[in-house]
């Protein structure tokens, strides 16, 4: 890995006009400068795409794409990964924010400890409560059997590894991150969850809360090592 590897920050958004600018500002203003930001507008019908195009016109390292139909997070992220140029892929959700040093600290940890991927803890946007909470102190592989112990929006992973994994499994319209982490741990990928919260997580009206029941179905498929029968 080069001294200052290029980090490709990928974000997919759908009707996020109220939170998009704040989220984008948090990754634009990182202390780590060697980044590109790739964003997919997943056929929004609000002002999201116009906001993104304004940012793209003002920042040379922002690249905006638009799906002609709503394809969902899994396929949108895979498209962005294939378009990315970085050695490292970092996630960001359009209703969350990152601390200014998030990317710098994650790059350092991956490089210094020769990791395949890392995530961080976060705080809820309406409190200072750290998440993961108590489960952070339990063995990760044990927690994986019960729930996803990682915060997807904080993921930083070597691009070669996620390509080797076959990208996100497009059978999983939801819980695609849980499936990815399940496969990575099965292959003994080297990882770390940084204790410091470097991310602020929106817990109101997000994908997990709005689609809780169907999200749980897909998560159960991960636990049972099954291909989902529900498709989108």
Residue pairs with C-beta under 8 A, 6 or more apart in sequence:
1 87
1 110
1 111
2 87
4 32
4 34
5 34
5 86
5 87
5 88
5 107
5 111
6 34
6 35
6 36
6 85
6 86
6 87
6 88
7 32
7 34
7 35
7 36
7 86
7 87
7 88
7 89
7 90
7 103
7 107
7 156
8 35
8 36
8 37
8 38
8 80
8 81
8 84
8 85
8 86
8 88
8 89
8 90
8 159
9 27
9 35
9 36
9 37
9 38
9 90
9 91
9 92
9 103
10 38
10 39
10 40
10 77
10 80
10 81
10 84
10 89
10 90
10 91
10 92
11 23
11 24
11 27
11 37
11 38
11 39
11 40
11 80
11 91
11 92
11 93
11 94
12 39
12 40
12 42
12 73
12 76
12 77
12 80
12 94
13 20
13 39
13 40
13 41
13 42
13 44
13 48
13 52
13 94
14 41
14 42
14 43
14 44
14 48
14 70
15 44
15 45
15 46
15 48
16 23
16 44
16 46
16 48
16 94
16 95
17 44
17 46
17 47
17 48
17 51
19 94
19 95
19 202
20 48
20 51
20 52
20 94
21 51
21 55
22 97
23 92
23 93
23 94
23 95
23 96
23 97
24 37
24 39
24 52
24 55
24 62
24 94
25 97
26 92
26 97
26 98
26 99
26 100
27 35
27 37
27 92
27 98
27 103
28 37
28 55
28 59
28 62
29 100
30 98
30 100
30 101
30 102
30 103
30 104
31 100
31 101
31 103
31 104
32 101
32 103
32 104
32 107
35 61
35 86
35 90
35 103
36 61
36 62
36 63
36 84
36 85
36 86
37 59
37 61
37 62
37 63
38 63
38 65
38 80
38 83
38 84
39 52
39 62
39 63
39 64
39 65
39 80
39 94
40 65
40 66
40 67
40 76
40 77
40 79
40 80
41 48
41 49
41 52
41 64
41 65
41 66
41 67
42 67
42 70
42 71
42 72
42 73
42 76
43 66
43 67
43 68
43 69
43 70
43 71
48 94
49 64
49 66
52 62
52 64
53 64
55 62
55 64
56 62
56 63
56 64
63 83
65 79
65 80
65 83
67 76
72 173
72 232
73 173
73 176
73 207
74 168
74 169
74 170
74 172
74 173
74 176
75 170
77 91
77 167
77 168
77 176
78 167
78 168
78 170
81 89
81 159
81 162
81 163
81 167
82 167
84 159
86 159
87 158
87 159
87 160
88 107
88 110
88 156
88 157
88 158
88 159
89 155
89 156
89 157
89 158
89 159
89 162
90 103
90 106
90 155
90 156
90 157
91 152
91 153
91 154
91 155
91 156
92 98
92 153
93 152
93 153
93 202
93 206
95 202
95 206
96 122
96 125
96 153
96 199
96 200
96 201
96 202
97 125
97 199
97 200
98 154
98 198
98 199
98 200
99 197
99 198
99 199
99 200
101 198
102 120
102 154
102 198
102 199
103 156
105 120
105 194
105 196
105 198
106 118
106 120
106 154
106 156
106 194
106 198
107 156
109 115
109 118
109 192
109 194
110 117
110 118
110 156
110 158
113 190
113 192
114 190
115 190
115 191
115 192
116 157
116 158
116 161
116 184
116 189
116 190
116 191
117 155
117 156
117 157
117 158
117 161
117 184
117 189
117 191
118 155
118 156
118 191
118 192
118 193
118 194
119 150
119 151
119 154
119 155
119 156
119 191
119 193
119 194
120 151
120 154
120 193
120 194
120 196
120 197
120 198
120 199
121 130
121 131
121 132
121 136
121 151
121 154
121 193
121 194
121 195
121 196
121 197
121 198
121 199
122 130
122 131
122 151
122 153
122 154
122 197
122 198
122 199
122 200
122 201
123 129
123 130
123 131
123 197
123 199
123 200
123 201
124 131
124 200
124 201
124 203
125 200
125 201
125 202
125 203
125 204
126 203
126 204
130 136
130 197
131 151
131 201
132 143
132 149
132 151
132 193
135 143
135 147
135 149
136 149
136 193
136 195
140 149
140 185
140 191
140 193
141 185
143 149
144 181
144 182
144 185
145 223
147 219
148 175
148 177
148 178
148 181
148 219
149 181
149 193
150 177
150 181
150 193
151 199
151 201
152 177
153 199
153 201
154 198
154 199
155 177
161 184
161 189
162 180
165 180
165 183
165 184
165 187
168 176
168 177
168 179
168 180
169 176
169 179
169 180
169 183
171 227
171 228
171 231
172 178
172 179
172 218
172 221
172 222
172 228
173 218
173 228
173 230
173 231
173 232
174 207
174 211
174 214
174 215
174 217
174 218
174 219
175 215
175 218
175 219
175 221
175 222
178 218
178 219
178 222
179 218
179 222
182 222
184 191
185 191
203 209
207 215
208 215
214 230
217 228
217 230
218 228
218 230
220 226
221 227
221 228
